[in-house]
Amino acid sequence: MLSFFHCKAFLHYLVEFCPPHPRSPQPVTCPLSPVLSRRQLLTRTAALAATSALRLPSLAEVPASALAADPRRPQYHLLPARNWMNDPNGPIVWRGEYHMFYQYNPHAAVWGDMHWGHAVSPDMVRWRHLPVALAPTPGGPDAAGCFTGSALVDGDRVAILYTGVVSAPESHATIRDGAHSLRESQCLAFSSGDLTHWTKVPEAVIPAPPPGLDVTGFRDPAPWRQGDVWYTAIGSGIRGQGGAILLYRSADLRHWDYLHPLYQGSASGQAAANPADSGDMWECPDFFPLGDRHVLIHSTGGKAYWQSGVLDTKTMLFHTQRSGLLDAGAYYAPKTQLDAHGRRILWGWIQERRPEAEYSAAGWAGVMSLPRVLTLDARGDLQMEVATEVEEIRGDEQRLRFGGGESGLRDQLARLEIRNACGEIRCTFRRGSSPFDLALASPGAAQPWLTVRWDPAHPDTIQIEDQQLALGSDPKAEVDLRFYIDGSVIECLANRHGAFTQRFYPKGTGAPPIGVQITAGLGSLTALSLWQMKPISPDRLTT
């Protein structure tokens, strides 16, 4: 039973610390608190951690049986058994297995009290939960939270370079607005064996931003090795100048020297309490070689962006040549890794799009995306497709059989469906002189779950919901659409160039069947297949 002090602290937590997730461009109002900016969230969470080591429980513990029966919980995406998750952190291959870390609140299905959750997989598809990898250390440089970072192999051990957060006087803060004051620093931890026990370096290895830089943030390190030297990119922004990726160098991971901005944007000219909302602070950077170029990924303004170009290894400056939006939907803070076959794999946080009161009551929030393989086309534009390992959980194929005229095709279409909102759909069509309209819908539903429209007036783009996505450089090639439907998630990829992640929340106690409606352009359809997907665990808890 909770003491009077604990009850009072818990009530204070509910009133003061029930926040929207920190990386959302449109904060959701908690019924017991005002709308808070991410800056306020960080500050208040830091204040709570600084004043008490108390780990507060959720308002009502949702039983495992209710979590397992929730039809909106995905069945083949990774998510923790309960509570809140956000950014993917440090995905890595280690001793033949895939390890995924992620931002995790072990005590409630809302953002706060950031730890590093941990899961392991033989194939990037079937996951097993492991104990929490990192937790805040009272009095340490991460006392207010273990924020986003990266994992890397260092000889016979694995290192994690991550951001720690503490309260600080304004003169030492990286987040400050006259009322709130926080310091972000970069911290280091090591492990070996099965990676279930981590040893932290007691002091921050990059304790503060470079002297003389007035930064709008300083977080999310992304290290890589180049010859005998370690480099790391750090997400930041320079006040009045815009978002920036700061570059550091080290010989041993413990002692770092600042070089310069690896790449820098320009000021947005927009007023925002949180500069990551206006685009004046770039968070969650990732920088890596791909083909004959380098790629920079960063997140800002509620979206994730990519740039491809050339790294000048003499000056260590990145020169961008092509750029674009990584995913136009509920997808943020992505992170990449090399898999066991040398492919560049992208992971992303699939955000909630329902009120906080709903996901808090459900007992879970946030989903990890499926693994996407990254490549570049001839122009240097980023391409992605879901890793073929996901095909191993396909069930029997339902395929549209051509012949017999339009009425026969429509009769078949009416019978094709994914059961329990758990499947994959692939559709290809020719670009012609007429539009192509497709929707994913359930029988009897007032509105479709996802709409797609291709207009011949704009042959190199496709509209998914209200977003226009690129289709690549060949205007005559067939359009290939892939839909991965799972509980309340749809990941859609268009011609490997455009991506859109949808959240949808069916009502009721069961997951609905989902079928394909084609209202225009049926004559241009060239293939349609549906697969039921096999759940990766028997109870939706990914154990």
Secondary structure, 3 states (H helix, E strand, C coil): CCCHHHHHHHHHHHHHCCCCCCCCCCCCCCCCCCCCCHHHHHHHHHHHHHHCCCCCCCCCCCCHHHHHHCCCCCCCCCCCCCEEEEEEEEEEEECCEEEEEEEEECCCCCCCCCEEEEEEECCCCCCEEEEEEECCCCCCCCCCCEEEEEEEEECCEEEEEEEEEEECCHHHCCEECCCCEEEEEEEEEEECCCCCCCEECCCCCECCCCCCCCEEEEEEEEEEEECCEEEEEEEEEECCCEEEEEEEEECCCCCEEEEEEEEECCCCCCCCCCHHHHCCCCEEEEEEEECCEEEEEEEECCEEEEEEEEEECCCCEEEEEEEEEEECCCEEEEEEEECCCCCEEEEEEECCCCCHHHHHHHCEECEECCCEEEEECCCCCEEEEECHHHHHHEEEEEECCCCCHHHHHHHHHHHCEEHHHEEEEEEEECCCCCCEEEEEECCCCCCCCEEEEECCCCCCEEEECCEEEECCCCCCCCEEEEEEEECCEEEEEECCCEEEEEECCCCCCCCCCEEEEEEECHHHEEEEEEEEECCCCCCCCCC
